[in-house]
Amino acid sequence: MNMNILSRTVFAAAAITISASTIADMPVKVEGAWVRSTAPGQQGTAAFMKLTAQKTVQIVGVSTPVAGTSDLHEMKREGDLMKMREVDKLELPAGRTVALTPSGYHLMLQDLKQQLRPGTTVPLTLVLRDSKGVQSKLELKLPVATRAPSTAAAPPEGTAGMSGMNGMSGQKH
């Protein structure tokens, strides 16, 4: 196997790092997560992934230290035009996989503080809210790439835990 291909495969398999409080507390599975690389001076990019929640939760916020602002966006066809708009939340129904893709829901990272180069990682935090209004964090480190990881080089299926955010219950992030 070519060493370059091997190192990309190993990198992709190890790149998604997810913090979880305990194995029993892992209600969200994350697959194929990545951030699109940028050119010098580019001010925005996006992050994509597939999320499967054990229990229904909503994504109500996103943050990363590499961007001035981070938001949940949706691309939607209106007539002959594709339009992008910010959304306040995204439902993750129990047991159903929700894909964040370039042509649908995705995470926008704007006012970038640095160029995002392939082979690096980006720390990213999703704020989730359960049906009782309790908010939690999902901490991720996503690989930066020029395109979506192929099936062969995709990270193994991972699960992610939610850690409680003291004082955040019922508040919008």
C-alpha positions as CSV (number, residue, x, y, z in Angstrom):
1,M,0.0,0.0,0.0
2,N,1.3,3.5,-0.9
3,M,2.5,5.2,2.3
4,N,0.6,8.4,1.4
5,I,-2.7,6.5,1.1
6,L,-1.9,4.6,4.3
7,S,-1.2,7.8,6.2
8,R,-4.4,9.4,4.9
9,T,-6.4,6.4,6.0
10,V,-4.8,6.3,9.4
11,F,-5.3,10.1,9.8
12,A,-9.0,9.8,8.7
13,A,-9.6,6.9,11.1
14,A,-8.1,8.8,14.0
15,A,-9.2,12.3,13.3
16,I,-12.7,12.4,14.8
17,T,-12.1,12.7,18.5
18,I,-15.3,12.8,20.6
19,S,-15.5,13.5,24.2
20,A,-18.0,11.3,26.1
21,S,-18.7,11.2,29.8
22,T,-19.4,7.5,30.1
23,I,-20.1,4.6,27.7
24,A,-23.6,4.4,29.1
25,D,-24.2,8.1,28.2
26,M,-23.6,8.0,24.5
27,P,-26.8,9.1,22.8
28,V,-25.4,10.5,19.5
29,K,-23.4,8.5,16.9
30,V,-21.3,10.6,14.6
31,E,-20.1,9.3,11.2
32,G,-18.1,10.7,8.2
33,A,-17.6,14.1,9.9
34,W,-15.3,16.6,8.1
35,V,-14.7,20.3,7.5
36,R,-14.0,21.7,4.0
37,S,-10.5,23.1,3.6
38,T,-10.0,26.8,2.7
39,A,-7.8,28.9,0.4
40,P,-5.6,31.6,1.8
41,G,-7.8,34.6,2.8
42,Q,-11.1,32.7,2.5
43,Q,-13.5,33.8,5.3
44,G,-16.0,30.9,5.4
45,T,-16.4,27.2,5.1
46,A,-18.7,24.4,6.4
47,A,-18.7,21.2,8.4
48,F,-20.6,18.1,7.4
49,M,-21.4,14.8,9.1
50,K,-24.1,12.2,9.8
51,L,-25.7,12.1,13.2
52,T,-27.9,9.4,14.8
53,A,-29.4,10.1,18.2
54,Q,-30.7,7.3,20.5
55,K,-33.2,9.7,22.0
56,T,-34.7,12.8,20.2
57,V,-32.6,15.9,20.7
58,Q,-32.1,19.2,18.9
59,I,-28.9,20.9,17.8
60,V,-29.4,24.4,19.1
61,G,-25.9,25.8,18.8
62,V,-22.4,25.3,17.4
63,S,-19.1,26.9,18.2
64,T,-15.4,26.6,17.3
65,P,-12.4,28.6,18.2
66,V,-11.3,28.8,14.5
67,A,-14.2,31.0,13.5
68,G,-15.7,34.3,14.6
69,T,-19.2,32.9,14.1
70,S,-20.6,29.4,13.7
71,D,-24.2,28.7,12.8
72,L,-26.5,26.0,11.6
73,H,-27.6,26.6,8.0
74,E,-29.9,25.1,5.5
75,M,-29.7,25.1,1.7
76,K,-33.1,24.9,0.2
77,R,-34.5,25.1,-3.3
78,E,-37.0,27.9,-3.9
79,G,-38.2,27.8,-7.5
80,D,-35.1,27.7,-9.7
81,L,-32.7,29.0,-7.0
82,M,-30.9,27.4,-4.1
83,K,-31.0,29.6,-1.1
84,M,-29.1,29.4,2.2
85,R,-30.5,30.5,5.5
86,E,-29.6,30.3,9.1
87,V,-31.8,28.1,11.3
88,D,-32.2,28.2,15.1
89,K,-32.3,24.4,15.6
90,L,-32.2,21.0,13.9
91,E,-34.2,18.1,15.2
92,L,-32.4,14.7,15.5
93,P,-35.2,12.2,15.8
94,A,-34.5,9.1,17.8
95,G,-33.0,6.3,15.7
96,R,-33.0,8.3,12.4
97,T,-29.8,9.4,10.8
98,V,-29.7,13.1,9.9
99,A,-27.1,14.1,7.3
100,L,-25.4,17.5,7.3
101,T,-24.5,17.9,3.7
102,P,-23.4,20.7,1.3
103,S,-26.9,20.7,-0.3
104,G,-28.9,20.6,2.9
105,Y,-28.4,21.3,6.5
106,H,-24.7,22.0,7.4
107,L,-22.6,23.9,9.9
108,M,-21.3,27.3,8.7
109,L,-18.0,28.6,10.0
110,Q,-17.5,32.2,9.2
111,D,-15.0,35.0,9.9
112,L,-12.3,32.4,9.9
113,K,-9.2,33.2,12.1
114,Q,-6.8,31.0,10.0
115,Q,-6.6,29.0,6.8
116,L,-8.0,25.5,7.3
117,R,-5.6,23.1,5.6
118,P,-6.1,19.4,4.7
119,G,-4.5,17.1,7.2
120,T,-5.4,19.3,10.2
121,T,-8.3,19.1,12.6
122,V,-10.9,21.6,13.9
123,P,-12.4,21.5,17.4
124,L,-16.1,21.9,17.2
125,T,-18.8,21.9,19.9
126,L,-22.4,21.2,19.2
127,V,-25.0,22.3,21.8
128,L,-27.8,19.8,22.1
129,R,-31.2,20.2,23.9
130,D,-33.3,17.2,25.0
131,S,-37.1,17.0,25.2
132,K,-37.0,18.3,28.8
133,G,-35.0,21.5,27.7
134,V,-31.7,20.3,29.2
135,Q,-28.7,21.4,27.2
136,S,-25.6,19.4,26.7
137,K,-22.3,19.7,24.7
138,L,-21.0,17.3,22.1
139,E,-17.2,18.1,21.7
140,L,-15.7,17.0,18.4
141,K,-12.4,17.3,16.5
142,L,-13.0,17.1,12.8
143,P,-10.6,16.4,10.0
144,V,-10.1,19.1,7.4
145,A,-10.3,17.9,3.8
146,T,-10.9,19.1,0.3
147,R,-13.8,16.7,-0.1
148,A,-15.9,14.2,1.9
149,P,-14.0,11.1,3.1
150,S,-14.5,8.1,0.9
151,T,-16.1,5.0,2.4
152,A,-12.8,3.2,2.5
153,A,-11.0,6.1,4.4
154,A,-14.0,7.2,6.5
155,P,-13.5,7.1,10.3
156,P,-15.0,4.1,12.0
157,E,-18.5,4.5,13.4
158,G,-18.2,6.5,16.6
159,T,-20.5,7.5,19.3
160,A,-20.5,10.7,21.2
161,G,-21.7,11.5,24.6
162,M,-23.4,14.6,25.9
163,S,-21.9,16.3,29.0
164,G,-24.2,18.5,31.0
165,M,-23.8,22.2,30.9
166,N,-24.5,23.6,34.4
167,G,-26.8,26.5,34.3
168,M,-27.7,26.0,30.7
169,S,-31.0,24.2,31.1
170,G,-33.7,25.8,29.1
171,Q,-31.4,28.6,27.8
172,K,-30.7,29.1,24.1
173,H,-27.0,29.1,23.3
